[in-house]
Amino acid sequence: MTAAQHYVIIGNGVAGNEAAHHLRERDPNSRITIVSAGRLLFYNRYELPRMFHDTCDWRDFLVHPLEYYDDNRIVVRRNSLVTYVDAARKTLMLAHKEELSYDALLVASGGSAYLPAELADSAHLLDSFHTYRDACRVRDVLPKGGKVVMLGGDVLGLDLARNLVEEDYGVTIVTAEQTFWPHRVEKSERPKFIEALKSMGMEVIEDADVQRVEEGASGMSARRVLFADGREIFADVVMPFYGLAPAADFMVRSGVDMERGLLVQSDLRTTDPGIWAAGDVCQIWSGEENRYRFYYGWKNIKRMGEIAGRNMTGDDVAIDTFSDDALHIDDKGRIESPYWEYD
């Protein structure tokens, strides 16, 4: 009797869970293990801004009910950090020194928040919003009607900003090269999008070089942002939104080709025949553009998970590498991004 295939997925996000769904559907007798560095089951982090509207219970953000994993025989290894993948031996090492073997591996570990080197000394005074725990902390420390300063202003940050403005918080965007990331906004087009942010109720500070962030003085706002030209602004919370960097350090010595992320073809297979990659962690070859590029957004990443799961079980399908991901302004003068569509 042939032993059941063991599919291992590194990452408990959109791509990993969508892949697991298709793996179980196509290979009912297989073993499926999701390895997650986090403590929670799969939740929709794109919906975390809802915390400022109506909820702060982690169960409200779960994509699947708790019993889904038992019913589908999907093992989720939480609090398990992958430190190294040995592609030759088809094993991965966990931080607690456990070794896990696989027959086919999907790397869907996503991306971590990028922070410019010049802000490293201020990192302990900055608040992230990329995990449920981060979001809860921001909600707890931000007083009602308080002020948030967002540095950079990528689309994840701008999504949060528009939700905060709707709840009567003050939001100031300090623009940078990464403003509107991952959209590519031409220099000639940038002014109209900046004006759209202002019309949405946000204050915008342009061309300002952030020197550092400090704690505010006693009795004043909790944070003080200092600029190289001597200006300063105060806020209750300062949040960096400079885009994402692929979370794939554990793959550096694996022998799989990497650039900024793992390099894959349109079938999402890496240069190792037993390893696939999907989501923010991979760069996909685009024949139309003759280069490897990233593809972002809930819908794109979900589709990657489906394709990876199907191809890992013997199918031969490719992702459409042409994606209309343009940023635009609606008839009310508000910015709209396809990356804000999570259905």
C-alpha positions as CSV (number, residue, x, y, z in Angstrom):
1,M,0.0,0.0,0.0
2,T,1.4,3.4,-1.0
3,A,2.1,5.7,1.9
4,A,0.0,8.8,2.2
5,Q,1.7,11.9,0.8
6,H,2.6,14.5,3.4
7,Y,2.1,18.0,2.3
8,V,3.6,20.7,4.5
9,I,2.7,24.3,4.2
10,I,4.8,27.1,5.9
11,G,2.4,29.9,6.6
12,N,-1.1,30.1,8.0
13,G,-2.5,32.9,5.8
14,V,-4.6,33.2,2.7
15,A,-2.4,31.3,0.3
16,G,-1.6,28.5,2.7
17,N,-5.2,27.8,3.8
18,E,-6.5,28.0,0.3
19,A,-3.8,25.5,-0.8
20,A,-4.8,23.2,2.1
21,H,-8.4,23.3,1.0
22,H,-7.5,22.1,-2.5
23,L,-5.0,19.6,-1.3
24,R,-7.6,17.9,0.8
25,E,-10.2,18.1,-2.0
26,R,-7.9,16.5,-4.5
27,D,-6.0,14.0,-2.3
28,P,-8.4,12.8,0.4
29,N,-6.0,10.3,1.9
30,S,-3.0,12.7,2.3
31,R,-1.5,14.2,5.5
32,I,-1.6,18.0,5.5
33,T,0.4,20.1,8.0
34,I,0.3,23.9,8.3
35,V,3.3,25.3,10.2
36,S,2.5,28.7,11.7
37,A,4.8,31.0,13.8
38,G,1.6,32.7,15.2
39,R,-0.7,31.6,18.0
40,L,-4.0,32.0,16.3
41,L,-5.7,30.0,13.6
42,F,-6.2,31.6,10.1
43,Y,-7.8,35.0,10.4
44,N,-8.3,37.8,7.9
45,R,-5.8,40.4,8.9
46,Y,-7.1,42.7,6.1
47,E,-10.3,43.1,8.2
48,L,-8.4,44.2,11.4
49,P,-9.5,47.9,10.8
50,R,-13.0,46.6,11.8
51,M,-11.8,46.8,15.4
52,F,-12.4,50.5,15.3
53,H,-16.1,49.9,14.3
54,D,-17.5,47.0,16.2
55,T,-15.4,44.2,17.4
56,C,-12.2,43.2,19.2
57,D,-12.8,39.4,19.6
58,W,-10.3,37.3,17.7
59,R,-13.0,34.7,16.9
60,D,-14.9,37.3,14.8
61,F,-11.9,37.4,12.4
62,L,-11.5,33.7,11.9
63,V,-12.1,32.6,8.3
64,H,-12.8,29.0,9.2
65,P,-14.6,27.8,12.4
66,L,-12.5,25.9,14.9
67,E,-13.9,22.5,13.8
68,Y,-13.0,23.0,10.2
69,Y,-9.4,21.7,10.7
70,D,-10.5,18.6,12.5
71,D,-13.2,17.9,10.0
72,N,-10.7,18.2,7.1
73,R,-7.8,16.5,8.9
74,I,-5.5,19.5,8.6
75,V,-3.0,19.7,11.4
76,V,-2.0,23.3,12.4
77,R,1.3,23.5,14.2
78,R,1.1,26.9,16.0
79,N,3.9,28.7,17.7
80,S,6.3,26.8,15.4
81,L,9.0,28.9,13.8
82,V,10.8,27.5,10.8
83,T,14.5,28.2,10.9
84,Y,15.9,26.1,8.0
85,V,14.7,24.1,5.0
86,D,16.9,21.3,3.7
87,A,15.5,20.7,0.2
88,A,17.9,17.8,-0.5
89,R,16.6,15.8,2.5
90,K,13.0,17.2,2.2
91,T,13.0,18.3,5.8
92,L,12.5,21.5,7.7
93,M,13.9,22.5,11.1
94,L,11.8,24.2,13.7
95,A,13.2,26.7,16.3
96,H,12.6,24.2,19.1
97,K,15.0,21.8,17.3
98,E,12.3,19.5,15.9
99,E,12.7,18.2,12.4
100,L,9.7,17.8,10.1
101,S,9.7,15.8,6.9
102,Y,7.6,16.4,3.8
103,D,6.9,14.9,0.4
104,A,5.9,18.3,-1.1
105,L,6.4,21.7,0.5
106,L,4.5,25.0,0.0
107,V,6.2,28.2,1.2
108,A,3.4,30.7,1.9
109,S,5.0,32.6,4.8
110,G,3.9,36.0,3.5
111,G,5.8,39.2,4.3
112,S,6.9,41.2,7.3
113,A,6.6,44.9,7.7
114,Y,9.5,46.8,6.1
115,L,11.1,49.5,8.3
116,P,13.8,51.9,6.8
117,A,17.1,51.6,8.5
118,E,17.1,55.2,9.6
119,L,14.1,54.5,11.9
120,A,15.6,51.4,13.5
121,D,16.5,53.3,16.7
122,S,12.9,54.5,17.0
123,A,11.3,51.0,16.4
124,H,10.3,50.6,20.0
125,L,8.2,53.7,19.8
126,L,6.3,52.7,16.6
127,D,3.1,50.6,16.5
128,S,2.5,48.0,13.9
129,F,-0.9,46.8,12.7
130,H,0.0,43.6,10.9
131,T,-1.2,41.0,13.5
132,Y,-4.2,40.7,15.7
133,R,-2.1,41.4,18.8
134,D,-0.7,44.5,17.2
135,A,-4.2,45.8,16.3
136,C,-5.5,45.2,19.8
137,R,-2.6,47.2,21.3
138,V,-3.3,50.1,19.0
139,R,-7.0,50.1,19.8
140,D,-6.1,50.0,23.5
141,V,-3.6,52.9,23.6
142,L,-5.4,55.2,21.1
143,P,-7.8,57.5,22.9
144,K,-11.2,58.1,21.3
145,G,-10.8,60.9,18.8
146,G,-7.0,60.6,19.2
147,K,-4.4,61.3,16.6
148,V,-2.4,58.8,14.5
149,V,0.7,59.6,12.4
150,M,1.3,57.2,9.6
151,L,4.8,57.1,8.1
152,G,5.0,56.0,4.5
153,G,1.4,55.2,3.8
154,D,1.2,52.0,1.8
155,V,-2.2,50.7,0.8
156,L,-2.6,48.6,4.0
157,G,-2.0,51.7,6.0
158,L,-4.3,53.8,3.9
159,D,-7.1,51.2,4.4
160,L,-6.7,51.6,8.1
161,A,-6.5,55.4,7.8
162,R,-9.9,55.7,6.0
163,N,-11.5,53.5,8.7
164,L,-10.0,55.7,11.4
165,V,-11.2,58.9,9.8
166,E,-14.7,57.4,9.6
167,E,-14.6,56.9,13.4
168,D,-13.4,60.5,13.9
169,Y,-9.8,59.9,14.7
170,G,-7.2,62.3,13.3
171,V,-4.8,60.9,10.7
172,T,-1.7,62.5,9.3
173,I,0.2,60.8,6.5
174,V,3.9,61.6,6.1
175,T,4.6,60.6,2.6
176,A,7.6,58.7,1.3
177,E,8.7,56.7,-1.7
178,Q,6.5,53.8,-0.5
179,T,3.3,55.9,-0.3
180,F,0.5,54.0,-2.2
181,W,2.7,50.8,-2.3
182,P,2.4,48.3,-4.0
183,H,0.7,50.5,-6.6
184,R,3.0,52.3,-9.0
185,V,2.0,55.9,-9.2
186,E,3.7,58.0,-11.8
187,K,5.2,61.3,-10.6
188,S,2.8,63.3,-12.8
189,E,-0.2,61.4,-11.2
190,R,0.9,61.7,-7.6
191,P,-0.6,65.1,-6.9
192,K,-4.2,64.1,-7.7
193,F,-3.9,61.1,-5.4
194,I,-2.5,63.2,-2.6
195,E,-5.4,65.6,-3.0
196,A,-7.8,62.6,-2.8
197,L,-6.3,61.7,0.6
198,K,-6.9,65.2,1.8
199,S,-10.5,65.1,0.5
200,M,-11.0,61.8,2.5
201,G,-10.2,63.7,5.7
202,M,-6.5,63.0,6.1
203,E,-3.8,65.6,6.7
204,V,-0.8,65.0,4.4
205,I,2.8,66.1,5.0
206,E,4.9,65.8,1.8
207,D,8.7,65.8,1.2
208,A,9.5,65.7,4.9
209,D,12.5,63.7,6.1
210,V,11.7,61.9,9.4
211,Q,14.7,62.2,11.6
212,R,13.4,60.2,14.6
213,V,10.5,59.5,16.9
214,E,10.6,60.3,20.6
215,E,8.3,59.9,23.6
216,G,6.1,62.9,24.2
217,A,6.5,65.1,27.2
218,S,4.5,64.5,30.4
219,G,0.9,65.7,30.0
220,M,1.2,65.9,26.2
221,S,0.7,63.4,23.3
222,A,2.5,60.1,23.7
223,R,4.7,60.5,20.6
224,R,6.8,63.3,19.0
225,V,7.9,63.1,15.4
226,L,10.9,65.2,14.5
227,F,11.9,66.1,11.0
228,A,15.3,67.0,9.6
229,D,14.2,70.6,8.8
230,G,13.4,71.2,12.5
231,R,9.6,70.7,12.3
232,E,7.8,68.5,14.8
233,I,4.4,67.0,15.2
234,F,2.7,65.1,18.0
235,A,0.5,62.1,18.0
236,D,-0.9,59.4,20.3
237,V,0.3,56.6,18.0
238,V,3.0,56.6,15.2
239,M,2.7,53.7,12.7
240,P,5.1,52.7,9.9
241,F,3.6,51.6,6.7
242,Y,6.4,51.2,4.2
243,G,5.3,48.0,2.5
244,L,6.3,44.4,3.0
245,A,9.5,42.4,2.8
246,P,9.2,38.7,2.0
247,A,9.5,36.5,5.1
248,A,11.8,33.8,3.7
249,D,15.1,34.0,5.7
250,F,14.8,30.3,6.5
251,M,15.1,29.5,2.8
252,V,18.5,31.3,2.3
253,R,20.5,28.0,2.5
254,S,17.9,25.8,1.0
255,G,19.4,25.9,-2.6
256,V,16.2,27.4,-4.0
257,D,16.7,30.4,-6.2
258,M,15.8,33.7,-4.6
259,E,16.0,37.4,-5.4
260,R,14.0,39.5,-3.0
261,G,11.5,36.6,-2.8
262,L,11.4,33.0,-3.9
263,L,11.5,32.8,-7.7
264,V,8.7,30.8,-9.3
265,Q,7.3,30.1,-12.7
266,S,3.6,30.7,-13.5
267,D,2.8,27.2,-12.1
268,L,4.3,28.5,-8.7
269,R,7.0,25.8,-8.6
270,T,10.4,27.0,-7.4
271,T,13.7,25.8,-8.8
272,D,13.4,22.7,-6.6
273,P,10.9,20.2,-8.0
274,G,9.4,19.4,-4.5
275,I,8.9,23.0,-3.4
276,W,6.2,25.6,-4.4
277,A,5.7,29.1,-3.2
278,A,2.6,31.4,-3.1
279,G,1.7,34.8,-1.8
280,D,3.8,37.8,-0.7
281,V,6.9,35.6,-0.3
282,C,7.3,34.8,-4.0
283,Q,8.2,36.6,-7.3
284,I,6.4,35.1,-10.3
285,W,7.9,35.2,-13.8
286,S,5.8,37.5,-16.0
287,G,6.2,36.9,-19.8
288,E,4.3,40.1,-20.5
289,E,6.8,42.2,-18.6
290,N,9.9,39.9,-19.1
291,R,10.7,40.0,-15.4
292,Y,9.9,38.4,-12.0
293,R,7.4,40.5,-10.1
294,F,5.3,40.3,-6.9
295,Y,1.5,40.1,-7.0
296,Y,-0.4,41.4,-4.0
297,G,-4.0,41.5,-2.8
298,W,-6.4,39.0,-1.2
299,K,-7.8,37.8,-4.6
300,N,-4.4,37.3,-6.2
301,I,-3.0,35.5,-3.2
302,K,-6.1,33.3,-2.8
303,R,-5.8,32.3,-6.5
304,M,-2.1,31.5,-5.9
305,G,-3.0,29.2,-3.1
306,E,-5.5,27.4,-5.3
307,I,-3.0,26.9,-8.1
308,A,-0.3,25.7,-5.7
309,G,-2.6,23.1,-4.2
310,R,-3.8,21.8,-7.5
311,N,-0.3,21.6,-9.0
312,M,1.2,19.9,-5.9
313,T,-1.4,17.1,-6.6
314,G,-0.5,16.7,-10.2
315,D,-2.5,19.3,-12.1
316,D,-0.8,21.7,-14.6
317,V,-2.3,25.2,-14.3
318,A,-0.8,28.6,-14.4
319,I,-1.6,31.9,-12.8
320,D,-2.6,34.8,-15.1
321,T,0.4,37.1,-14.8
322,F,-1.5,40.1,-16.2
323,S,-3.2,41.9,-13.4
324,D,-5.0,45.3,-13.7
325,D,-4.0,46.6,-10.2
326,A,-4.3,50.4,-11.0
327,L,-5.1,52.8,-8.2
328,H,-8.0,55.0,-9.1
329,I,-10.3,57.8,-7.8
330,D,-14.1,57.3,-7.6
331,D,-16.8,59.8,-8.6
332,K,-16.8,61.2,-5.0
333,G,-13.0,62.0,-5.1
334,R,-12.0,59.1,-2.9
335,I,-9.1,56.7,-3.6
336,E,-10.1,53.1,-4.4
337,S,-7.7,50.2,-4.6
338,P,-8.4,46.7,-5.9
339,Y,-6.3,45.5,-2.9
340,W,-9.1,46.6,-0.6
341,E,-11.4,43.9,-2.1
342,Y,-11.4,40.8,0.2
343,D,-14.2,38.6,-1.1
